[in-house]
Amino acid sequence: MTDDPDPAQRQQLTVSERDLDTLAGNLARWLNAKVAADELPRISDLSRPQSGGMSSTSILFDAEWTVGGRAERGSFVARMAPETGSFPVFETYDLATQYQVMAGVAAATDVPVPGLCWLENDEKPLGAPFFVMRRVDGRVPTDNPPYVFIGWLFDADPADRLRLTHNTVEVIAKIHGIPDPAAHFPMLSGPGDSLRRHVAAQRSWYRWALADDGYEIPLIERSFTWLEEHWPADPGPDVLTWGDARPGNIIYREFDPVAVLDWEMAALGPRELDLGWVIFIHRFFQDLATRFGQPGLPDFLRRDDVVSKYEELTGHTVRDLDFYLVYAALRHAIVMARVKRRMIHFGEDTDTPDRDDYVMHRASLEALLDGTYEWD
């Protein structure tokens, strides 16, 4: 334990190697063509957030320009696919589909999606495809350092944390309430059973991220076997699932959602995919706090609170949740194992002879598989 880094401190991780000054110039030239400005737009306050994830790169910037003498300005976020040499976490980054899903959700619901501005599929302007959306001000429970150790949510009253839980579940319920999701989001549809497709895609990603390079993880292999042995008899009708459903992908004002972010894992499938994910990802952080002898936030995103609020809002009886919690833990295990490989690649971590230790939440996943995991 003494060799573990302090989890309450932000860990320095390699996110992107793109030069911001070069990006500013390229953005100005690209934007100039998009808005037909009178002269080259002025790009300012360009920054790359260091507290987010390691999938797509987000670039924050302000821009000012004139068209026909009329002044225009705005604060924006450019979401970019990672560089080829950045050892990406995911195999593919379909920004066009993310953009289309966000547009579809905005059109079909009152879920607060950031205002979409432009989609650029050509990689020439910035070196990778990207899309631009309006920047939304607010606050986010951070992953780095985890919100269970420090920050505004940690300092909040339990009643306000329960309010945030309910508001987050309401976002998920509204997304699931979009009728005829296959017609609204045909780009996510496919042949056969959606849950089978979903799990098959995770197997394929695992092979690409780890196994095909000789990094088989026995615990992950065991988890896939467990899923087959506990497959739901009736997964139920498909909904649009957000995919990365969690408070860390929502911007809040006070405790109310004002922007729902990160749709790269969106898919058609059972409702419980999102419910299992939002419950487990908090437990991942909570278990981390417990491991370091800290109280964490045991009152937040409790399994029973999430289920009861979701059933109240939707009238749907949540079923087979243990299956989806194991599946969430398995999916996150692939993430964490790939992240460890990535950190080793960049000299931020060292290797371990026990490949199961590539899974940071190894103990939790083993307990879930064995049926011994303790819930509050």
Summary of the structure (lengths in Angstrom):
residues: 376
radius of gyration: 20.9
end to end distance: 24.8
largest distance: 68.0
contacts: 1139
relative contact order: 0.12
helix: 44%
strand: 15%
